[in-house]
């Protein structure tokens, strides 16, 4: 992949966390209160079924199990935990907790992909985590332990899904749009019985709530996750996850501009530290490069080339 092509891929992939940064404001301002499971279901299942209808491609063989695992990690567990944190924490704070994601991905990449962590990735990850700690260390009376734990758990789940998505790649002839549909549908089906059991019947929806769910399902989820999984196919797992700070930056900006939220000076310092560290990690986490004419002799390089070729084919259709 050329430098220009990689830059374009990074910019397109970055649109995913930017859109996800608006999730918190939409959740608190448009959606029924205290319904994290139902909200996760409405975000995942309609988008998944839409993508399945568009691609008309189903998993085969071992990919039924792989799609279920990825759907559980990236969607089924991630969405309910994300919305639980969104209901209990200010948007900027909830999103910034996700800045610890690079540390999870660095560790999981070493465990599952055999990629030894670099000093730069570890140091920038630790700096991001330090910034996160400054953000969550609020006054005791305002500290919501459950909200912070939910945000951390959602980040761990998404990080594991990101690394496994990179490890397994995609079946031959299957593009990122179909893979996204598989995961959203699997995750939505996993959330559905839990939502009914824990939260009961679906709430009545007014026009405002319907508009909020429509935005989350289409722009925020169907398009956002397609761009995200497309990026994973072309970039390293660490490089993709270091785009995460765009989510808290967007959330904080929306919270400040539209919701009148504010952060203390200490929290602002922590947010700046986390953002700077994760951006530095993104810039230093270049994807594996192959010199012109060099054959893809290793399985990892062949998988990278196959992934790039499939994506190019899908985009040309």
C-alpha positions in Angstrom: 0.0 0.0 0.0 1.4 3.4 -1.0 1.8 6.2 1.5 -1.1 8.1 -0.2 -3.4 5.1 -0.2 -2.6 4.4 3.5 -3.4 8.0 4.4 -6.7 7.8 2.6 -7.5 4.6 4.4 -6.7 6.1 7.8 -8.9 9.2 7.0 -11.8 7.0 6.0 -11.4 4.7 9.0 -11.2 7.8 11.2 -14.8 8.7 10.3 -16.0 5.6 12.3 -14.8 6.8 15.7 -15.9 10.4 14.8 -19.4 9.1 14.3 -19.3 7.0 17.4 -18.4 10.1 19.4 -21.9 11.3 18.8 -23.5 8.2 20.4 -23.4 9.6 23.9 -25.3 12.8 23.0 -27.9 10.9 20.9 -28.4 8.4 23.8 -29.0 11.0 26.5 -31.0 13.5 24.4 -33.1 11.4 22.0 -33.6 7.9 23.4 -35.7 6.4 26.2 -33.9 6.4 29.5 -32.3 3.4 31.2 -32.7 1.1 28.2 -29.0 0.1 27.4 -30.0 -3.4 26.1 -32.9 -2.3 23.9 -30.8 0.6 22.6 -27.9 -1.8 21.7 -30.5 -4.1 20.0 -32.0 -1.3 17.9 -28.5 -0.1 16.9 -27.3 -3.5 15.8 -30.0 -5.7 14.4 -31.7 -3.4 11.9 -28.3 -2.4 10.5 -27.2 -6.0 10.3 -30.3 -7.1 8.5 -30.0 -4.2 6.1 -26.4 -5.1 5.2 -27.4 -8.8 4.8 -30.1 -7.8 2.4 -27.7 -5.6 0.4 -24.9 -8.2 0.2 -26.9 -11.4 0.1 -23.9 -13.3 1.4 -24.0 -15.7 4.4 -21.2 -17.3 6.3 -20.0 -20.8 5.4 -18.4 -23.5 7.4 -16.2 -22.4 10.3 -17.2 -18.8 9.6 -20.6 -19.4 11.3 -18.7 -19.8 14.6 -16.2 -17.0 13.9 -18.9 -14.5 12.9 -20.8 -15.4 16.1 -17.6 -14.8 18.3 -16.8 -11.5 16.5 -20.4 -10.4 16.7 -20.4 -11.1 20.5 -17.2 -9.2 21.1 -17.7 -6.3 18.7 -21.4 -5.9 19.1 -23.2 -8.2 21.5 -21.2 -7.3 24.6 -19.8 -4.0 23.4 -23.1 -2.2 22.7 -24.9 -2.9 26.0 -21.8 -2.0 28.0 -21.2 1.1 25.9 -24.8 2.4 26.4 -24.7 1.5 30.1 -21.7 3.8 30.4 -23.3 6.4 28.2 -26.4 6.5 30.5 -24.3 6.9 33.7 -21.3 9.1 32.6 -20.9 12.5 30.7 -20.3 11.8 27.0 -16.7 13.1 27.0 -15.7 11.2 30.1 -17.3 7.9 28.9 -15.6 8.1 25.6 -12.2 9.1 27.0 -12.1 5.9 29.1 -11.9 4.1 25.8 -8.5 5.6 25.3 -7.1 2.6 27.3 -8.0 0.5 24.2 -4.5 0.7 22.7 -3.0 -1.1 25.7 -5.5 -3.9 25.4 -4.8 -4.2 21.7 -1.0 -4.1 22.1 -1.3 -7.0 24.7 -3.8 -9.0 22.7 -1.8 -8.5 19.5 1.3 -10.0 21.2 -0.8 -12.9 22.5 -3.0 -13.7 19.5 -1.0 -12.3 16.5 2.6 -13.0 17.8 3.5 -9.3 17.3 5.9 -8.1 19.9 4.9 -4.7 21.4 7.3 -1.9 20.5 8.5 0.5 23.2 6.7 3.3 21.4 3.3 1.6 21.5 3.7 0.6 25.1 4.8 4.1 26.2 2.0 5.9 24.3 -0.5 3.4 25.6 0.6 4.0 29.2 0.4 7.7 28.6 -3.1 7.3 27.3 -4.1 5.3 30.3 -2.5 7.9 32.6 -4.7 10.6 30.9 -7.7 8.4 31.4 -7.0 8.1 35.1 -7.0 11.9 35.4 -10.3 12.0 33.6 -12.1 9.5 35.8 -10.7 10.7 39.1 -13.5 13.2 39.8 -14.8 14.3 43.1 -16.0 11.2 45.1 -19.6 12.3 45.1 -19.8 12.4 41.3 -17.7 9.2 40.7 -19.8 6.5 39.1 -18.0 3.2 39.5 -20.4 1.2 37.5 -20.3 3.6 34.6 -16.5 3.6 34.5 -16.3 -0.2 34.8 -18.8 -0.6 32.0 -16.8 1.7 29.8 -13.6 -0.2 30.5 -15.3 -3.5 29.8 -16.8 -2.3 26.5 -13.3 -1.2 25.5 -11.8 -4.6 26.3 -14.5 -6.4 24.4 -14.0 -4.2 21.3 -10.3 -4.5 21.5 -10.5 -8.3 21.5 -12.9 -8.2 18.6 -10.5 -5.9 16.7 -7.5 -8.2 17.1 -9.5 -11.4 16.2 -10.9 -9.6 13.2 -7.3 -8.9 12.1 -6.3 -12.5 12.9 -9.1 -14.2 11.0 -9.3 -11.8 8.1 -12.2 -12.6 5.7 -13.2 -15.6 3.6 -12.3 -15.5 -0.1 -14.6 -13.3 -2.1 -16.3 -11.7 1.0 -16.0 -8.0 1.4 -16.1 -5.8 4.6 -19.7 -4.9 4.0 -20.8 -8.6 4.3 -18.5 -9.2 7.3 -20.0 -6.2 9.0 -23.6 -7.5 8.4 -22.7 -10.9 9.8 -21.4 -9.4 13.0 -24.2 -6.8 13.5 -26.8 -9.5 13.0 -25.1 -12.0 15.3 -24.6 -9.4 18.0 -28.2 -8.2 17.7 -29.6 -11.7 18.0 -27.5 -12.2 21.1 -28.7 -9.0 22.7 -32.4 -9.6 21.9 -33.4 -12.3 24.5 -31.3 -10.6 27.1 -33.1 -7.2 26.5 -36.5 -8.9 26.7 -35.5 -10.8 29.9 -33.9 -7.9 31.8 -35.8 -4.8 30.5 -39.1 -6.3 29.5 -41.3 -5.2 26.5 -39.9 -2.5 24.2 -40.8 1.1 25.2 -43.2 3.2 23.2 -41.2 5.4 20.8 -42.0 9.0 19.8 -40.7 10.7 16.7 -37.6 11.9 18.5 -36.6 8.5 19.7 -37.3 6.9 16.3 -35.1 9.5 14.6 -32.3 8.8 17.2 -32.5 5.0 16.6 -32.5 5.5 12.8 -29.4 7.6 13.0 -27.6 5.1 15.2 -28.6 2.2 13.0 -27.6 3.7 9.6 -24.9 6.4 9.8 -23.4 5.5 13.2 -23.5 1.7 12.9 -24.0 0.3 9.3 -21.7 2.9 7.7 -19.4 3.4 10.7 -18.7 -0.3 11.2 -18.2 -0.9 7.5 -15.5 1.7 7.5 -14.0 0.3 10.7 -13.7 -3.3 9.5 -12.5 -2.1 6.1 -9.7 -0.3 7.9 -8.8 -3.3 9.9 -8.3 -5.2 6.7 -5.8 -2.7 5.4 -4.1 -1.4 8.5 -2.6 -3.0 11.6 -4.8 -3.6 14.6 -2.7 -1.2 16.7 -2.9 1.5 14.1 -6.7 1.2 13.8 -7.2 1.3 17.6 -5.0 4.4 18.0 -7.7 6.3 16.0 -9.8 5.9 19.2 -9.1 9.4 20.6 -11.3 10.9 17.8 -14.3 9.5 19.6 -13.7 11.3 22.9 -12.7 14.5 21.1 -16.0 14.4 19.2 -18.0 13.5 22.2 -16.5 16.3 24.3 -17.0 18.8 21.5 -20.6 17.8 21.1 -21.2 17.8 24.8 -19.6 21.3 25.2 -21.3 22.8 22.1 -24.8 21.3 22.3 -25.3 20.0 25.8 -23.6 22.6 28.0 -21.3 20.0 29.6 -18.0 21.0 31.1 -14.8 19.3 32.4 -12.6 20.3 35.2 -9.1 21.5 34.5 -7.7 18.2 35.8 -10.0 16.3 33.5 -9.1 18.5 30.5 -5.4 17.8 31.2 -6.1 14.1 31.3 -8.1 14.3 28.0 -5.3 16.2 26.3 -2.7 13.7 27.5 -4.7 10.7 26.4 -5.4 12.3 23.0 -1.8 13.3 22.4 -0.5 9.9 23.4 -2.9 8.0 21.2 -2.3 10.2 18.2 1.4 9.7 18.6 0.8 6.0 18.7 -1.3 6.2 15.5 1.5 8.0 13.7 4.1 5.5 14.8 2.1 2.4 14.1 2.6 2.0 10.4 1.0 -0.9 8.7 3.3 -3.7 7.5 5.0 -2.6 4.2 6.2 -4.8 1.3 8.7 -3.4 -1.1 7.7 -3.2 -4.8 8.2 -6.6 -6.4 8.7 -8.4 -3.1 6.6 -11.6 -3.0 4.1 -12.3 -0.3 5.9 -15.3 1.0 4.7 -15.4 4.6 1.1 -16.3 5.5 0.7 -12.9 7.2 1.8 -11.0 4.1 -0.3 -13.2 1.8 -3.4 -12.6 4.1 -2.7 -8.8 4.0 -2.5 -8.8 0.2 -5.7 -11.0 -0.1 -7.5 -8.6 2.2 -6.4 -5.6 0.2 -7.4 -7.2 -3.1 -10.9 -8.2 -1.8 -11.5 -4.7 -0.5 -10.4 -3.1 -3.8 -12.7 -5.5 -5.7 -15.7 -4.6 -3.5 -15.1 -0.8 -3.8 -14.9 -1.1 -7.6 -18.3 -2.8 -7.8 
